[in-house]
């Protein structure tokens, strides 16, 4: 059986390995994924509904990148029976090639404001709202 505190790490691995089925499997069928204006390039707050749609949106938004690296930090979970809420800190690295041909990292300090639900004995993400604390863009060296 999984624990709610496992969900952020499993999400990071699934996104970084570009595993659409793995991402979708972490969400309830009616899950909501809320992106703030800081991540939607002027489109305002964007809410994606449904596990498959969330996986497609997340992986579609990162498909142009050389890779991602989601470093999950503190995870604070409060459980009440079959529901839980969590605050998850993550530094999401987005690796790309700049116009000058050099490798760059657009790092985003994110807080996931999560709601989890136990469904058939398994913890899943029912809602994930992202909050951006800051971003940093810098040159990096890729192996």
C-alpha positions in Angstrom: 0.0 0.0 0.0 1.3 3.5 -0.8 1.4 6.4 1.6 0.3 9.9 0.8 3.8 11.2 1.4 5.0 9.0 -1.5 2.9 10.9 -4.1 5.2 13.9 -4.6 8.3 11.8 -5.2 6.4 9.4 -7.5 5.1 12.4 -9.5 8.6 13.8 -9.9 10.0 10.5 -11.2 7.1 10.0 -13.6 7.4 13.6 -15.0 11.2 13.4 -15.3 11.1 10.0 -17.1 8.2 11.3 -19.2 6.0 8.5 -18.2 2.5 9.6 -19.2 0.8 6.5 -17.8 2.8 6.9 -14.5 1.7 10.5 -14.2 -1.9 9.7 -14.9 -1.9 6.8 -12.4 -1.2 9.2 -9.6 -4.4 11.2 -10.0 -8.0 10.5 -9.4 -10.2 10.4 -12.6 -11.7 13.7 -11.7 -8.5 15.4 -10.4 -7.8 19.1 -10.9 -4.4 20.5 -11.8 -4.2 24.3 -11.2 -1.5 26.3 -12.8 -1.0 29.9 -11.8 -0.5 32.8 -14.2 3.3 32.6 -13.5 3.4 29.4 -15.5 0.8 29.9 -18.2 2.5 32.7 -20.3 -0.2 35.2 -19.8 -3.2 32.9 -20.0 -4.2 33.5 -16.4 -5.0 30.6 -14.1 -5.4 27.3 -16.0 -7.3 24.4 -14.5 -6.9 21.0 -16.2 -9.4 18.2 -15.1 -8.9 14.5 -15.4 -5.9 12.2 -14.9 -5.2 11.6 -18.6 -5.6 15.3 -19.4 -3.3 16.3 -16.6 -0.6 13.9 -17.8 -0.9 15.2 -21.4 -0.8 18.8 -20.2 2.3 18.4 -18.0 4.3 16.3 -20.5 3.1 18.4 -23.4 4.4 21.6 -21.6 7.8 20.0 -21.1 8.2 18.1 -24.4 10.4 20.8 -26.0 12.9 20.6 -23.1 16.2 18.6 -23.1 14.9 17.2 -19.7 13.5 18.0 -16.3 14.7 17.4 -12.8 12.1 17.8 -10.0 13.9 17.9 -6.6 11.2 17.4 -4.0 12.1 18.8 -0.6 9.9 19.0 2.5 6.5 17.3 2.4 4.0 18.1 5.1 0.9 15.9 5.0 -2.2 16.1 7.3 -4.4 13.0 7.1 -8.1 12.7 8.2 -9.4 9.3 7.4 -9.5 8.9 3.6 -8.6 12.5 2.8 -5.4 14.4 3.2 -3.9 17.8 2.4 -0.3 18.5 1.8 2.2 21.3 1.1 5.1 20.1 -1.0 8.2 22.2 -1.7 9.9 21.4 -5.1 12.7 23.0 -7.1 11.7 22.1 -10.7 14.6 22.3 -13.2 13.8 22.7 -16.8 16.8 22.1 -19.1 16.9 23.7 -22.5 19.3 25.0 -25.2 19.4 28.7 -25.4 19.5 30.8 -28.6 23.3 30.8 -28.4 23.4 27.0 -28.3 24.4 26.8 -24.7 22.6 24.6 -22.1 20.5 26.5 -19.6 18.3 25.7 -16.6 15.1 27.5 -15.9 14.6 26.6 -12.3 11.2 27.2 -10.7 10.7 27.1 -6.9 7.2 25.6 -6.6 4.9 24.8 -3.7 2.3 22.1 -4.5 -0.8 22.7 -2.5 -2.3 19.2 -2.7 -5.4 17.3 -1.8 -5.2 13.5 -1.6 -7.9 10.9 -1.5 -7.7 7.2 -0.7 -9.5 5.3 -3.4 -9.9 1.5 -3.1 -7.0 1.5 -0.6 -4.7 3.6 -2.7 -3.7 7.2 -2.2 -4.1 9.5 -5.2 -3.9 13.2 -6.0 -7.4 14.7 -6.2 -6.2 18.3 -6.6 -2.8 19.9 -7.1 -2.5 23.7 -7.2 0.9 25.1 -8.0 2.3 28.3 -6.4 5.5 29.8 -7.8 7.8 31.4 -5.2 10.6 32.4 -7.6 12.4 31.5 -10.8 16.0 31.5 -11.8 17.5 31.0 -15.3 21.2 30.2 -15.6 23.8 28.5 -17.8 24.6 24.9 -16.9 26.8 22.1 -18.2 25.0 19.0 -19.4 26.9 15.7 -19.5 
